[in-house]
Amino acid sequence: MEKKYWTIQEVACHLGVAPSLIRFWEKSFSGILQPHKNSKGARRYQEKDIAQLQYIYTLVKEKGYSLAGARKVIQKHGIASTITPGEVVQRLRRLRSFLVALKID
């Protein structure tokens, strides 16, 4: 069974960044990043939150955008254009089924 929520430490380890950077991005992209918080204030990230963080990571760390530039890109194109790894697997399985069906015909 797949997890529904991840801690900030797990997300930071997955992205290879410090938890403080994730908290900083959360403040910088406050309208976009809004993870759930439990009664004690601990952040709980869902798969969509992790996909958003991955997109921000790609823009800032890999493509070299400033935070303001990344915000503009996200406002212009939206962050919903990113797909989760689970969706990728589902799409690839459907494509494979389709191709196998073509091969049989």
Backbone as a printed PyTorch tensor [residue, N CA C, xyz], in Angstrom:
tensor([[[  0.8470,  -1.1880,   0.0000],
         [  0.0000,   0.0000,   0.0000],
         [  0.8910,   1.2500,   0.0000]],

        [[  0.5600,   2.1500,  -0.8570],
         [  1.3520,   3.3710,  -1.0070],
         [  0.9830,   4.3630,   0.0850]],

        [[  1.9680,   5.1430,   0.5190],
         [  1.7410,   6.1430,   1.5540],
         [  0.9000,   7.2870,   1.0170]],

        [[  0.1060,   7.8660,   1.8890],
         [ -0.6940,   9.0220,   1.5100],
         [  0.0350,  10.3220,   1.8430]],

        [[  0.7790,  10.3220,   2.9480],
         [  1.4960,  11.5120,   3.3810],
         [  2.9600,  11.2030,   3.6500]],

        [[  3.8200,  12.1870,   3.3670],
         [  5.2520,  12.0800,   3.6450],
         [  5.6460,  13.2360,   4.5430]],

        [[  6.6650,  13.0190,   5.3560],
         [  7.1800,  14.0750,   6.2200],
         [  8.1070,  14.9720,   5.4110]],

        [[  8.4160,  16.1240,   5.9770],
         [  9.3170,  17.0520,   5.2960],
         [ 10.7040,  16.4280,   5.1530]],

        [[ 11.1010,  15.6300,   6.1300],
         [ 12.4080,  14.9770,   6.0670],
         [ 12.4660,  13.9790,   4.9090]],

        [[ 11.3970,  13.2100,   4.7110],
         [ 11.3540,  12.2510,   3.6050],
         [ 11.3740,  12.9600,   2.2560]],

        [[ 10.6330,  14.0520,   2.1460],
         [ 10.5900,  14.8170,   0.8950],
         [ 11.9540,  15.4460,   0.6160]],

        [[ 12.5740,  15.9990,   1.6470],
         [ 13.8890,  16.6170,   1.4870],
         [ 14.9130,  15.5810,   1.0350]],

        [[ 14.8600,  14.3990,   1.6070],
         [ 15.7770,  13.3190,   1.2210],
         [ 15.5310,  12.9130,  -0.2420]],

        [[ 14.2670,  12.8400,  -0.6260],
         [ 13.9160,  12.4760,  -2.0090],
         [ 14.4540,  13.5010,  -3.0060]],

        [[ 14.3520,  14.7810,  -2.6650],
         [ 14.8130,  15.8500,  -3.5630],
         [ 16.3010,  16.1300,  -3.4280]],

        [[ 16.8990,  15.6660,  -2.3390],
         [ 18.3120,  15.9210,  -2.1190],
         [ 18.6020,  17.3430,  -1.6600]],

        [[ 17.6810,  17.9160,  -0.9040],
         [ 17.8420,  19.2670,  -0.3830],
         [ 17.5970,  19.2500,   1.1260]],

        [[ 17.8810,  20.3500,   1.7800],
         [ 17.6370,  20.4770,   3.2150],
         [ 16.1640,  20.8030,   3.4720]],

        [[ 15.6150,  20.3400,   4.5900],
         [ 14.2300,  20.6900,   4.9220],
         [ 14.0030,  22.1970,   5.0120]],

        [[ 15.0300,  22.9310,   5.4240],
         [ 14.8870,  24.3940,   5.5110],
         [ 14.6360,  25.0150,   4.1370]],

        [[ 15.2030,  24.4330,   3.0930],
         [ 14.9630,  24.9410,   1.7400],
         [ 13.5060,  24.7170,   1.3340]],

        [[ 12.9590,  23.5810,   1.7040],
         [ 11.5530,  23.3080,   1.3950],
         [ 10.6530,  24.2940,   2.1310]],

        [[ 10.9550,  24.5760,   3.3940],
         [ 10.1710,  25.5710,   4.1450],
         [ 10.3060,  26.9560,   3.5060]],

        [[ 11.5020,  27.2850,   3.0350],
         [ 11.7220,  28.5670,   2.3630],
         [ 10.9000,  28.6490,   1.0820]],

        [[ 10.9200,  27.5890,   0.2890],
         [ 10.1260,  27.5710,  -0.9360],
         [  8.6400,  27.6670,  -0.6170]],

        [[  8.2340,  27.0520,   0.4770],
         [  6.8400,  27.1100,   0.8840],
         [  6.4080,  28.5610,   1.1280]],

        [[  7.2850,  29.3560,   1.7450],
         [  6.9920,  30.7770,   1.9690],
         [  7.0570,  31.5580,   0.6610]],

        [[  8.0280,  31.2430,  -0.1820],
         [  8.2050,  31.9670,  -1.4410],
         [  7.0880,  31.6890,  -2.4390]],

        [[  6.5350,  30.4850,  -2.3970],
         [  5.4570,  30.0900,  -3.3060],
         [  4.2010,  29.7990,  -2.4940]],

        [[  3.8390,  30.7300,  -1.6210],
         [  2.7650,  30.5040,  -0.6510],
         [  1.4090,  30.2220,  -1.2990]],

        [[  1.1470,  30.7830,  -2.4380],
         [ -0.1220,  30.5220,  -3.1020],
         [ -0.1640,  29.1790,  -3.8050]],

        [[  0.9920,  28.5640,  -3.9750],
         [  1.0940,  27.3140,  -4.7200],
         [  1.3140,  26.1290,  -3.7900]],

        [[  2.3030,  26.2470,  -2.9240],
         [  2.6460,  25.1710,  -2.0020],
         [  1.9050,  25.3430,  -0.6850]],

        [[  1.0240,  24.4230,  -0.3940],
         [  0.2960,  24.4780,   0.8680],
         [  0.0930,  23.0580,   1.3900]],

        [[  1.1370,  22.4740,   1.9870],
         [  0.9860,  21.1180,   2.5050],
         [  0.0610,  21.0980,   3.7240]],

        [[ -0.5020,  19.9290,   3.9820],
         [ -1.3350,  19.7670,   5.1740],
         [ -0.4470,  19.8390,   6.4090]],

        [[ -1.0130,  20.3350,   7.4860],
         [ -0.2970,  20.3580,   8.7600],
         [ -1.1650,  19.6710,   9.8020]],

        [[ -0.5170,  18.8690,  10.6420],
         [ -1.2750,  18.2050,  11.6970],
         [ -1.4840,  19.1690,  12.8590]],

        [[ -2.0760,  18.6940,  13.9380],
         [ -2.4080,  19.5570,  15.0780],
         [ -1.1700,  20.1710,  15.7300]],

        [[ -0.0250,  19.5290,  15.5830],
         [  1.2160,  20.0580,  16.1490],
         [  1.9640,  20.9570,  15.1650]],

        [[  1.4490,  21.1010,  13.9600],
         [  2.0790,  21.9710,  12.9680],
         [  3.0770,  21.2780,  12.0560]],

        [[  3.2260,  19.9610,  12.1970],
         [  4.1480,  19.2180,  11.3290],
         [  3.5620,  19.1220,   9.9250]],

        [[  4.3870,  19.3750,   8.9420],
         [  3.9380,  19.3480,   7.5540],
         [  3.7870,  17.9060,   7.0750]],

        [[  2.7440,  17.6720,   6.3070],
         [  2.4970,  16.3710,   5.6910],
         [  2.2630,  16.6090,   4.2010]],

        [[  3.1330,  16.0430,   3.3800],
         [  3.0920,  16.2800,   1.9410],
         [  2.4230,  15.1190,   1.2280]],

        [[  1.5410,  15.4510,   0.2870],
         [  0.9240,  14.4530,  -0.5690],
         [  1.7140,  14.3790,  -1.8650]],

        [[  1.3430,  13.4400,  -2.7120],
         [  2.0520,  13.2420,  -3.9690],
         [  2.0070,  14.4940,  -4.8440]],

        [[  0.8790,  15.1970,  -4.8380],
         [  0.7690,  16.4300,  -5.6500],
         [  1.7070,  17.5130,  -5.1190]],

        [[  1.8760,  17.5750,  -3.8030],
         [  2.8020,  18.5530,  -3.2180],
         [  4.2390,  18.2330,  -3.6160]],

        [[  4.5680,  16.9580,  -3.6240],
         [  5.9150,  16.5370,  -4.0020],
         [  6.1660,  16.8360,  -5.4790]],

        [[  5.1500,  16.6470,  -6.3220],
         [  5.2870,  16.9710,  -7.7450],
         [  5.5140,  18.4750,  -7.9310]],

        [[  4.8270,  19.2910,  -7.1410],
         [  5.0160,  20.7370,  -7.2120],
         [  6.4260,  21.1200,  -6.7750]],

        [[  6.8860,  20.5220,  -5.7100],
         [  8.2480,  20.7900,  -5.2450],
         [  9.2780,  20.3420,  -6.2750]],

        [[  9.0290,  19.2120,  -6.9150],
         [  9.9420,  18.7170,  -7.9430],
         [ 10.0050,  19.7000,  -9.1140]],

        [[  8.8640,  20.2730,  -9.4870],
         [  8.8240,  21.2520, -10.5700],
         [  9.5930,  22.5140, -10.1830]],

        [[  9.3980,  22.9770,  -8.9540],
         [ 10.1280,  24.1480,  -8.4730],
         [ 11.6190,  23.8470,  -8.4400]],

        [[ 11.9800,  22.6580,  -7.9730],
         [ 13.3830,  22.2450,  -7.9430],
         [ 13.9760,  22.2770,  -9.3510]],

        [[ 13.2410,  21.7530, -10.3100],
         [ 13.7120,  21.7310, -11.6980],
         [ 13.9410,  23.1470, -12.2140]],

        [[ 12.9870,  24.0330, -11.9610],
         [ 13.1280,  25.4070, -12.4400],
         [ 14.2890,  26.1330, -11.7760]],

        [[ 14.3950,  26.0190, -10.4650],
         [ 15.3790,  26.8020,  -9.7100],
         [ 16.7640,  26.1750,  -9.7510]],

        [[ 16.8560,  24.9070,  -9.4560],
         [ 18.1650,  24.2680,  -9.3090],
         [ 18.7410,  23.7640, -10.6310]],

        [[ 17.9060,  23.1990, -11.4990],
         [ 18.4190,  22.6160, -12.7370],
         [ 18.4470,  23.6100, -13.9000]],

        [[ 17.4010,  24.4250, -14.0120],
         [ 17.3430,  25.3670, -15.1270],
         [ 17.8840,  26.7490, -14.7730]],

        [[ 18.1510,  26.9940, -13.4930],
         [ 18.7930,  28.2370, -13.0770],
         [ 17.8860,  29.4510, -12.9590]],

        [[ 16.5910,  29.2630, -12.8470],
         [ 15.6800,  30.3880, -12.6900],
         [ 15.8410,  31.0030, -11.3030]],

        [[ 15.6200,  32.3010, -11.2180],
         [ 15.5240,  32.9400,  -9.9080],
         [ 14.1420,  32.5880,  -9.3440]],

        [[ 13.9330,  32.8770,  -8.0760],
         [ 12.6190,  32.5810,  -7.4960],
         [ 11.5280,  33.3990,  -8.1830]],

        [[ 11.8310,  34.6460,  -8.4970],
         [ 10.8540,  35.4920,  -9.1930],
         [ 10.5750,  34.9440, -10.5940]],

        [[ 11.6190,  34.5060, -11.2660],
         [ 11.4510,  33.9260, -12.6020],
         [ 10.6510,  32.6430, -12.5540]],

        [[ 10.9080,  31.8090, -11.5610],
         [ 10.1590,  30.5600, -11.4110],
         [  8.6910,  30.8520, -11.1240]],

        [[  8.4250,  31.8700, -10.2890],
         [  7.0410,  32.2540, -10.0110],
         [  6.3260,  32.6810, -11.2860]],

        [[  7.0320,  33.4580, -12.1420],
         [  6.4280,  33.9070, -13.3970],
         [  6.1160,  32.7280, -14.3140]],

        [[  7.0300,  31.7800, -14.4020],
         [  6.8070,  30.5940, -15.2400],
         [  5.6030,  29.8210, -14.7290]],

        [[  5.5280,  29.6490, -13.4210],
         [  4.4110,  28.8990, -12.8370],
         [  3.0990,  29.6410, -13.0380]],

        [[  3.1120,  30.9580, -12.9010],
         [  1.8930,  31.7320, -13.1190],
         [  1.4580,  31.6830, -14.5760]],

        [[  2.4280,  31.6780, -15.4850],
         [  2.1060,  31.6680, -16.9150],
         [  1.6430,  30.2920, -17.3810]],

        [[  2.3770,  29.2610, -16.9970],
         [  2.0820,  27.9100, -17.4940],
         [  1.3490,  27.0460, -16.4890]],

        [[  1.3750,  27.4300, -15.2460],
         [  0.7510,  26.6330, -14.2010],
         [  1.6490,  25.4880, -13.7810]],

        [[  1.3690,  24.9780, -12.6230],
         [  2.1600,  23.8800, -12.1010],
         [  1.4500,  22.5540, -12.3420]],

        [[  0.1980,  22.6230, -12.7440],
         [ -0.5700,  21.4060, -12.9830],
         [ -0.0690,  20.6390, -14.1960]],

        [[  0.8310,  21.2440, -14.9680],
         [  1.3450,  20.5520, -16.1450],
         [  2.2610,  19.3930, -15.7760]],

        [[  2.7060,  19.3500, -14.5270],
         [  3.5440,  18.2390, -14.0990],
         [  2.6630,  17.0500, -13.7830]],

        [[  3.1540,  15.8790, -14.0690],
         [  2.4010,  14.6720, -13.7580],
         [  3.1850,  13.8480, -12.7580]],

        [[  2.4590,  13.1070, -11.9620],
         [  3.0900,  12.3130, -10.9160],
         [  3.6820,  11.0350, -11.5170]],

        [[  4.6270,  10.4170, -10.8330],
         [  5.2000,   9.1660, -11.3250],
         [  4.1510,   8.0720, -11.5050]],

        [[  3.1520,   8.0550, -10.6440],
         [  2.0770,   7.0730, -10.7790],
         [  1.2990,   7.2540, -12.0770]],

        [[  1.0580,   8.5060, -12.4440],
         [  0.3560,   8.7820, -13.7000],
         [  1.1980,   8.3770, -14.8990]],

        [[  2.5000,   8.5740, -14.8100],
         [  3.4010,   8.1660, -15.8960],
         [  3.3150,   6.6580, -16.0940]],

        [[  3.3470,   5.9160, -15.0060],
         [  3.2760,   4.4560, -15.0800],
         [  1.9510,   4.0210, -15.6960]],

        [[  0.8540,   4.6500, -15.2660],
         [ -0.4540,   4.3010, -15.8270],
         [ -0.5070,   4.5810, -17.3240]],

        [[  0.0020,   5.7200, -17.7440],
         [ -0.0070,   6.0660, -19.1760],
         [  0.8480,   5.0950, -19.9820]],

        [[  2.0070,   4.7400, -19.4300],
         [  2.8730,   3.7960, -20.1410],
         [  2.2230,   2.4180, -20.2450]],

        [[  1.5300,   1.9960, -19.2080],
         [  0.8360,   0.6950, -19.2610],
         [ -0.2740,   0.7080, -20.2960]],

        [[ -1.0300,   1.8020, -20.3590],
         [ -2.0890,   1.8970, -21.3780],
         [ -1.4920,   1.8960, -22.7800]],

        [[ -0.3850,   2.6130, -22.9510],
         [  0.2810,   2.6450, -24.2490],
         [  0.7880,   1.2640, -24.6260]],

        [[  1.3700,   0.5650, -23.6750],
         [  1.8700,  -0.7960, -23.9410],
         [  0.7310,  -1.7230, -24.3370]],

        [[ -0.3920,  -1.6480, -23.6220],
         [ -1.5560,  -2.4680, -23.9500],
         [ -2.0430,  -2.1710, -25.3670]],

        [[ -2.0580,  -0.8990, -25.7060],
         [ -2.4840,  -0.4950, -27.0390],
         [ -1.5530,  -1.0600, -28.1100]],

        [[ -0.2480,  -0.9500, -27.8710],
         [  0.7400,  -1.4420, -28.8430],
         [  0.6850,  -2.9630, -28.9700]],

        [[  0.4890,  -3.6480, -27.8580],
         [  0.3580,  -5.1120, -27.9020],
         [ -0.8770,  -5.4980, -28.6910]],

        [[ -1.9620,  -4.7710, -28.4990],
         [ -3.1940,  -5.0480, -29.2440],
         [ -2.9890,  -4.8170, -30.7400]],

        [[ -2.2180,  -3.8090, -31.1080],
         [ -1.9230,  -3.5460, -32.5180],
         [ -1.0860,  -4.6810, -33.1050]],

        [[ -0.1380,  -5.1690, -32.3480],
         [  0.7500,  -6.2240, -32.8090],
         [ -0.0410,  -7.5030, -33.0520]],

        [[ -1.0100,  -7.8050, -32.2060],
         [ -1.8110,  -9.0240, -32.3450],
         [ -2.7100,  -8.9430, -33.5690]],

        [[ -3.2570,  -7.7960, -33.8610],
         [ -4.1560,  -7.6270, -35.0060],
         [ -3.3510,  -7.7280, -36.2440]]])
